[in-house]
Amino acid sequence: MNADQYRMAFNINAPVSWEMCAPLPHLALTLDLDKMYGYKLAPLLDDGIPILIYNGDKDYICNWVGGLTWVTALEWSG
């Protein structure tokens, strides 16, 4: 993900490197695993803010079926 072709495709101009499972964001996200925040994305999408939601369908840790379910159910104007 740090290759120039990906950085250009995702319009990443900041001098930061992508890393897999960065520890601090991961720890912050695990503090409230029992809460749902997907509904907060609809206003952002309605405002035209691009959002990437990625779950690998071969990843045994990520609940990609649950991710697909809430993304499909998300109500927004797009």
Residue pairs with C-beta under 8 A, 6 or more apart in sequence:
1 18
2 17
2 18
6 12
7 13
10 52
36 70
38 70
38 71
38 74
39 74
41 51
41 74
41 76
42 74
42 75
42 76
44 51
45 51
45 74
45 76
45 77
45 78
46 76
46 77
46 78
53 67
53 71
55 62
55 63
55 64
55 67
55 68
56 62
56 64
57 64
